[in-house]
Every structure is written in structure tokens, then in C-alpha cells.
Amino acid sequence: MMNSSEQKTQKTTLLNLCSFPSLGCILNLHKFVSTTIYTQRQPLPQSRVRNLRPALAIQITNTLSNNFLAVFPNNSILYYVIQLQYLKVIKVYIIKMVMKLTRSFSAGKLLLLLALFSVSSVYSRLSLLSPMTLQNKFMDGTIKASYANFGYIPYGHSIIGRLYYDPNNPYACDEYPEMKFTIDADGDITPFLIAERGGDCSFVKKVRNMESIGVAVAILVDDKEEDVDNVIMSDDGTGGGIRIPSMLVGKTDGKKLIDFLKRASNEEIDQTAIMAQFIMEKPDDRVEYDIWFTSSNDRALDFISDFKEQDKKFEEKVLMTPHYVFWKCTQCEEEYLLNDCYGGGKYCAVEPSNEKIQGREIILEDLREVCLYRKFYDSVSTRSKWWSYMSYVHTYCANIINEECSRQAHDRLGIDYKDTERCVKSSFSGNDWGSAKTSNYIIDEEIEYWKKFGAGIYPSLVINNRTYRGQLESLAVKNALCAGFANPPPMCEAILGSYTPDFLPQDEGIKASVIVSIVVALVLVNIVIIYCYRRHSKREMQNEMQMQIESAVSQYFALSQRDGGARR
């Protein structure tokens, strides 16, 4: 299957050929389809593609029509005249032409073309490709969805799958029995499973239950009428290790899907095809990403330490910017303000004081890290200093990064601590940092940026001004960064070109043969240990018995000699 960049190129080619739906456009489209795809056709029984061909014809027709109408102002008289008169005739002709051209196309090729024309500029997450009876239930055949904040989100990839539903386990709170998923020989169809929100179990448990039976994409249905973009499928703390993507769809849309699966015939279910798109903004050849965190957050510090080498490999192709989270509490108790806030409560640490560190110390460390970033990140050659500092303080101080720890890191890395201290002090408008009259321009900038581009949660990533969803793990984030390039660098080819189930490069992980070898070796070692132990135990037993026999014999002779002496 084509990767996302190839799909984008192919779609651009088609739209260039048909920027105006005229006879010339149709002839060009005919030539393009004939030379590009027709040679790869594989005739299949028409029952397999009965609904795919009309769906493709309608999708192509809608794409061309929308592209043409975009030239004219919305709500203009010309817009409506063309829409009602001109396009009505040409649509019929295009549908007939596509139906004729695709008569002998395989199901896989038809799905490929459907995926090609379903790449939307408005970032629709789910596209209904087949059958038409299901596709027609949704506007443009698409469903809005929200990614989970755990699991592996394969940005830059699209997955086409067949949809399933288990009415006996509607909430996915119980473990699923083994399910028989129908998978095409070419691997284009993978199982999607849909379940409902609720049932007194977490998002993570639902998805884990689905993953355990081989599901490729988990779809959950909201239980409220709300904008799913405002709902975060959060990790309950046990989401580590989940390797499949999952998403939440609206209550109404989800009900339509479930109702269809309940009432559809076996033939309709067999022809069901749905595409999940994992899209990342890709404006140019440099990816910009923000890390939102605080200097006392273990999870963020773990990620930064782990991702240090990955960022280094990208060099100037990516630009990372750390951002720090604060909150305002001018009405808080005096004791809290003294320990956790500056500026009379305008700048408070989101993670409060504990027995090891105060909130004010967290704020000062946040400011030190901002100062170091601004000092070293202007030049690619010195960027590693910031990463090295972050790695050092986390390694030696965990998440208790106070002034003493920071001084040690400065000394170890050859950084002037006084220069950093001057930067921190100059960020405050006055000497009384606790006063309500005092402001801090660095923190003010962070707060304003959070209002505009913040993810709403922390720790989190924002890549190309788009909130990253998924597990905060090095390989997953690397995949997302690679998906953000208009022209991905060579180092991204292995990831973006991979279509393994978990979207990992082929050389990642442990092979089954290695695991078997390890198990066999362990068994052999245990056998040897048991054999040696038994021999040792046997020898010890023999020695003990020998000693007991010798002792008994000695006692016997002693008694015999005593008795003999007594008779004499």
C-alpha cells in the first residue's frame, strides 16, 4: 500500500488533472487511471466489489465537484447555478466513467483509491469507505474522532480495516473470547472493534481487552452529546505497553455504526471498510515541537532524558521549545502563597510543596531551564548543553531539582551559574518577588502561550501547533515528528514506510527465535543445576552414612574391648 506522502502526491496529480471538471479533465483522468492503476488490476468476483465501485465513483465525483466549486464565492448566485445545473449533469457522466474504468479492479485497489480520495484537508479521523448504505449515513462519509492519550498513535499512516462489534460485551469491560476476524490475503483489511463508553471501567482497560484479541484499532463511543475534541481519553496509570491506537467518536455517530452492525446482513458486514487517518500537520521541511511540563514532573523528565539522542539525530531539521506550566491563585491562603507562589499568587507551581521541595523552588528551576534554553538553543552546535543539563539534574536529583542540584550541574557541565542566576533575577520586575506588584516577563509569556497553544494537560507535546496524542515514549514521538515533515528526511523512511502491526521498524524488538533460544538455554541451565545438586546431595548423603557407619563400628569395637577386659 502507498504511504501517506505517496497518497498525497497521487491525489495532487489527480486534482491537477481535474481542477476543472470538463471533457479534458475526464480524458486526463481516464489516461491517468489507465496508465497508473489499470496494469495492476486483478479480476475478482463482482460480489466482492459490488459496493466498492459505486462508493469510489461517488467519492471521486464529490472530490472533483468540491474542488471546482471552491473557485467561486460561497452563497453567490453563480455558485448555486453551477451547483444545481452544470454539476448535476457532469456528476452522472463521471460516475458512469469511473464505474466502467474500475470494472475489473480488485477490492484492494478499489480501497486504495477510496483512501486516496478520502484524504481530507479538514483532518477527518474516520472515513467510511464501504458499503454505501453505511457511508450515506454520514456527511461526506466521515466521522469526527479524538485520539487517546495513551497507546501508539501511528502518525503519518492510514489504516483500512473491517468493523466489528460484540453485543455480548458492549462496554469492553470484560475480557473478550477469541474472535474470528476476516483478513484479506493482501493484508489490507485489519480488525477494528467498536465499544461503548461506560460500564464502570477505564478507557485503558477497554482498549487493553481489545488489543488482547488482536484488534488493530479500538473505537469507543461517547455516552454524552458533546464535542469529542474536548474529551481526553486519559491514561489511568496502567496504559504503558498498549501498542494499538484508539479513538473516541461522538454518541450519535457511534450509535449509527453500532445500529448498522446489529442490523446489517452478513454480506454488508463482510463488505464493511473503514479508514482511520492519523494526520499530522506538515507545513514545511522543519518540524517544530513544544514540550509542556514542569521541572518536578518525573514522567516529562524521563521522556526528555530518553529523547535526547533522538533529537540530536534530527539536527536542525527540528526545533524543540520547552514550555512550563503555572497557575494563578491570588485568593489562596497566605501559607500557600509563601511556599508555592510568586507575584502575590499570580505565578504558582502546579505541583505543590512537599517535604523535599517547595513550590517556589520548582518555579525558580523552571526559570533556570528557560534561561539555559535561550542561551544555548540559538546555535545547533550548543543545543546539546540544554539536553545535557536536563539529563544530569534528572539523573542525580530525580525530580527534586533545587538550587544546590542546579549548581552541581552547572559546575559539572562548565556552565556559568551566576549568568543563569542573573537571567532569573532580571525576569522579575522588582526585588520583592512575592509582592503582588511584581511581575515576571518569562512566566507571563509562558502563560499567554499556554492560552493560545497549550494542550490543556501536562506533560504533553504540541507538534506543528497540533496536540500530540499517544504514549509519551521516544519511538512514538519520533514517528510523530517524522510524520510532520513535508519531505521526510532519510532517517524517517524506515518508520513511515513500515506497515507492521505496531508500526515499528522491522529491526526493532526481539525475534521469536531469540526468545525460544533463551527459554531453551534457561531450561538446560536448570537441568544442569538440578543434576549437580542431586549428585552433590547424593555424595553428602554417602559421606554422612559412611561417617555414621564408622562411628557405629568404632562404638562396637570400644564396647567389645570393654567387655573382653571385664571377663579377664
N, C-alpha and C positions, 0 to 999 in steps of 0.2 A: 504494500500500500504506500502511496505517496506520503511524504512527511508534510508538515504544515507549510513550510516555505515553498515546496513544490506545488501544493494545492493553491497557495496564494498566487504563484506565477501563472498556473494554468487558468485560474479564474480571471486574472488580469488580462490574459491573452484573449479569452472569450469575450470579455466586456469591451476590449478594444476593437474586436472584430464586429461587435454588435452594439456600439454606442448609440446607433440609430436603427430601430427595427424596420429596415427597408428590405427590398428584394436582395440587394447586395449583401446585406448583413446575413440573410438566410443562406445565400450561396457560400459565403465565407465560413459560416458555421458548419455547413454541410462538408466543406472541404477539410476543415479542422478536425471534425469528428471522424471523418473517413480516414485521414492520414495518421491521426494520433491514437485512436482507440480501436477503430474497426479491425485492424490487423490482429488485435489481441482477443478477439471475441471467441467464446467457447459456447456453442449452441447447447441449450438446456431445455428441458420440457417447459412448455409455456406456463404450466401451472405454478412453477417456481417463481416466475417473474410477472405474473398476471397484474399485480398491483404496483410493482416497482416501476414499470414503464410509464403508466399514467402519472404516477407521482413525480417522476423525473421530468416529464413533459410539462407539467404544471409548474414545477419549481423553476425550470429554465425560463418558461414564459413569464412568470412573475418577476424573476430577476431582470430580464430584458426590459419589461414594461416599467418597472420601478426606476431602472437606470435611465430610461428615456424620459419619464415624467419629471425626474429630478431637475431637468434642464429648465422647466417652466415654474414660475412662482406658484406656490400653493394657493388654492382658493381663487385663482384667476379664471376668467371665462375661458381662455384658451386651454387651460389645464383640464377643465371639465369637458369641453368639447372633444378634445383629443382622447380623453379617458373613455368617454361614452361612445364615440363614433369610430375613430381610427383604430384604437387598440382592440376593440371588440372583434373586428374582422381579422386583424393580424394575429391575435392570440390563437384563434381557431386554426389558422394556417400553420403556425409554429408547432402547436400540439400535434397536428397530423404529421408534420415533417419529422419531429423527434420520435414519434411512435413508429414511423416507418424505418428510420435510421437505426433504431435500437431493437429492431425485431429479433435479432439473433444474439443480442448481448447476454452475457452471463449475469447471474444475480450479483456476483461480486463486483463486476464492472458497473452495473447499474447503481449499486450502493456507493461506489466510489464517486460516480458523477453526482449523485444526490448530495454526498458530503461536500463535494466541490462547490456546488451552487448554494449550499446551506451555510457557508462561512459568512457570518453577518457582521456588519460594521457596528452593530449595536450590542455585540457581545452576548447574544442569546446562548444560554448554557446547554439547553437540551433541544434537539431538533427531532421531530417525529418524521421519519422517512417513509414508513410503510406500516400498515396499509392505509389507503386513502380514507377509509371510514374513521380511522383514528386521527389522522393528520388534520382532517377537516374540522375537528372539534376545537382546534386551537388557532389563534390568529397567526398567520404565516407559518403554521406548523411548528411553532417554537414555544418553549416553556422557560420562564424565568426561574433561576435557581441560585442558591447560595452555597458556596463550598464550606466544608467543615474545617475547623481549626486544628485538626489532627489528621493522621494518616498521610499518605504520599499523594500529593496533587501533581499529576504529570503535566505541568505547564508546557505549552507548545505542541501537545498531542491532541488528537481526537480519537475517541473510542466508539466504534459502532457495535451495538450489541442487541440481543433479544431480551425482551422484558418478561419478568416472571413475578408471580405473587402467590403467597401461601395463605389461604383464608383460615387455615388452622392455627397460624401463628402471626396474626395481623400486626402485632406491635414488635415482633422480633425480639421479645424479651426472653423467650425460651430458646434453647439450642435446637437448630433445625435438624431433621432427619436427612439422610442422604437424598439429594435431588438429582434427577437425570436431566442435565442441560443439553440441549441440541446445539452442537457446534459444527459449522461448515468445515469441510476438509481444508479449505484455504485459510482457515483461522480468522476470517473477517468478522464472524459473529461470536461475541462473548457474552456471558450471562450478566444481565442487570437484575437486581432484585429490589422490589419496592415494598416498603412497610410504613406503618403509621406512627406518628409521634404519640407518646403517652405510654400507658401500660406499666407505669411505676418502674422504669429502668432508664439508664442514661443513654445518650447518643452513642457513647463509646461501646457499651455492651451490645447495642443493636448491631452496630457495624461489625464488631468482632464476631458475633454469631453468624453474620452473613459471610464474612471472609472465611470462616472455618469450613464452609461447604463449597468454596471455590468461586464465589461471586467476584466479578471484576469491578463493578461499580455499584455502590449502595445508594438508593434513593429513599429519602424519608419524606413523609407528607406532614406538613404543619397541621396543628389541631386548632389554629385560630386564623381568622381572616386578617392578615397583616402583611406588610411588605417584608418578604423573606430577606432582603438585603439588610434589614435592620435586626435580623436574628442571627446570632452566632452559635453554631454548633460547637460548643466548647469541649475541651478535654476535661474529664473528671479526675485526672491524675493517673489514669491507668491506660491512656491511649498510646503509650510507647510501644512500638513494634507493629502497629497496624500499617499495612503496606498497600491498601487499596484506597482510592478516592471515594468520598461520599458527599452528598449534597442534599439540601432541603428545598422542596418545592412547595408552592402555596397550597392551601387547603382545597380550593376549588379545582385547580389543575390536577392535583393528586387524586381527588375523588373521581375525576373524569378517567384517569388512567386505570384506577382500580375497578371502576364500574365496567370499563371496556373489557378488562381481563376476565371479569366474572361472567360476562355475557357473550364474549366472542366465541366463534366456532374454532375448532382445532386448526382449521386451515388459516383463519385470520391470525391466530396466535403464532402459528408457525411462520407467518409472513411478517410478523412484527419486527421492525427495525428502528432503533433509536440511537441517536448520536450525542455523546457528551463531548462538549468542547471546553478545553482548558486553555483559555486565551490569556495572553499577556500583552500589554501594550508594547509596541516595538517602533518607536518614532524614528530612531536613527541607529548608528553603529556604536553608540556608547550607552551603557545601561547605568542608571543612577538608582541607588537604593538607600533607604534610611533605616536605621535600627533604633527603635524606640525602647528604652529601658531605663533602669536606674542603676547606680553603681553598687547597689546592695542586692541585686537580683541574681541569684545563683544560676537560674536557667539561662539568662541572657549572657552571663559571663562565661558559662560553659560553651555556649554556641560561639562566642567571639574567639575564645581560645582555640576551638576546633577549626573555625573557618579561616583562621589567619593564613594558612598556606594556600587555601583555595583562592582567596582574594589576591594574594601575591602572584598567582599564575595568570590572572586576568590582566595584570599590569594596569596601563592607562585606559584599558577598554571599559573598566567600570569605575564608578565613583561612589564610594560609601560615605555616608554622613551620619554620625551618631547624634541622636536626639534624646533628651531627657525629660521625664515626666514629673510634673509638680502639680500641686493643687492649692486652692485658696481656702483659708478658714480664719477669717478675721474675727469671728464670733466665738472661737474656741476658748477653752479655759486658759488661764494665764500660765499654768504649769506646762501645758502642751505647747503654747507659743514659745516659751523659753527653751524648751528642749528640741522642738521639731520644726520651728519656723523662723523665717527672717521677714523683715518688712512688715512687722505687725500682723503677720498671718497671711500676707499676700503670696508668700513663697514657702510652702510647706512640703516636707518629704512625704511621698505617698506610702512609704514603708516606715512606720513609726519607730521610735526608740525602743531598744531592748537593753538587757543587762550588759551587752557587749559594745553597742554603738548607739549614739544619739542621732536623731533625725537631722540635726544641724550639721553633723559630721558627714552625713550622706550627701547633703546639698553641696558642701564645700568640695567633696570629692567629685561630684558631678561637674562642678565648675572647673576644677583642675583638669579633668579629662577633656572638656571643651577647649580649654586654653592650649592643651598639648595638641589636640587635633588641628586647631587653627595655625599652630606654629609649624607643624611638620607636614601637613597634608597638601600644601601648595605645590610641593615638588614630589614627583613619583619616586625619586631616589631616597627620600626621607620618610615616606609614608609608613614604612615598617616600624619606625620608632613608636608610633602610637599603638600599633598592634602588639609590639614587644612589651610596652608598658602595661597594657591591659592583661596580657598573658602573665606577666610577672606578679602583679598585685593579686590576681585571682589564684595563682598557684601557691603563693606564700601566705596570703592573708584571707583566702576564701572570699566571703562576701563582707568581711569586716575590714573595710579599707579606710583607715583613719589617717591622720597626718603622719604618724610615725611610719606606717607602712608605705605611704606615698614617698616620704623622704628616702627610705631604703631603696625603692625602685628607681628614683631619680639618680641616686648615687651609683647604683649598680649599672645603669644604662648610660651614665655620663651626661645626664640632663641637668641643667641648672635649676635647682628647686626655687631659688629666690626669684628667678624670672617668671616661673609659673605662679608663685605667690603674688607677685606684682600684678600679674594679669587678673587674678581672682579679686584682689583688693580694688583694682581700678574699675571692675564691673559694677561695684556698688557706688551709689551717688553720694554717700556720706560715710562718716566713721561709725555712727551708731547703726549697725546692721539690723538690729532688732526693732528699730523705730518704724512706725507706720509711714513716716515721711520719706523713708529711704526706699529707693528703687534699685533694681539690678537689670541692666540692659540685656545681658545674656539670657537671663531667665525670662524676661519679657518677650524676647524674640522666640524662645522655645515655646512659650505659652501661645503666642499668636500663630506660630507654625503648626502647633498641635490642633488649634481650632480649624485650620484650613485643610491640613493633610494628615492629621493623626488618625490612627487606626481605631481608636476608641478602646483598645485594650493594650496591655503591655505584659511581657515583652512581645514585640511584633515587628514585622518588616513591611515597608512600603516600597515596591519596585516600580519604577517609571510612573510614580504617582498612583499606583494601583495596589491596594492592600493585598499582601501575600497571605494566602490561607494554606494551612497544612502544617506538618510537623516541622518544628524549628531545628532542623538537622542539616548538616553540611551538604550531603549529596542532594537532598531535596531542594535546598536553596540554590545550589549550583545549577540544577536543572531549570529552576525558575529564571535565574539570571540569563542562562543561555537562550531561553525562550524569548527574552526581551530584546534581542538584537535583531535589527532589520536584516543584517547579513551576519549570521553567527560565525565566530572565529573557528579555526580548525579544532581547537580543544573541545568544542561543543558538539562536534559531529557524532561522536560515539553515543552521547546521551540523547540528543534529539533524533538520531537515526535508529534508536533502539525500540523494538516493539515486543520486548519480553514482558511477561505478565506484570512485573513490578517496575518496569521501565528503568531497570538498572543496566549498566553496560554489561556485555557478555562476560567480561573477565572479573566481575565483582562477585563476592560471595564464595562459599565453599562448595566444591563439587560433591556430588553424591558418592563418587568413588573414593574421595578422600575421607568422607565420614565413615564409610564402610571399612576402610583400611584402619582407621583409628579404633573403631569398635572391635575389629578382629585382633588388633595389637593388644588392646586392653584385656580381652578375653584370654589371650595367650599368656600375658603377664600374670593374670590372676591364676591361671592353671599352674604356671611355674612356681608362683609363691605358695600355692596350696601344696604342691608336690614337695617343695623344700621344707615346708612346715611339718608335713607328715613324716618325712624322713628324720627331721630333727627331733620331733616328738617321739618317734619310734626309738631313736638312739638314746634319748634321755630316759625313756622307759626301760630300755635294756640295761643301761648303766645303773638305774635305780634298783632294778631287780637283782642285778649282779651284786650290788652293794648289800642288799638285804640278804641274799643267799650267803655271801661271805660272812656277814655278821652272824647269821644263824649258825653257820658251820663253826665259826670261832667260839660262839657261846656253847655249842655242843661239845667241842673239844675241851673247853675250860671245865665244863661240868663233868665230863668223863674223867679228866685228870683229877679233879677234886674227889670224885667218888673212889677212884683207884687208890689214892693216897689214904683215904679214910679206912679202906679194908685192910691195908697193910698195917 
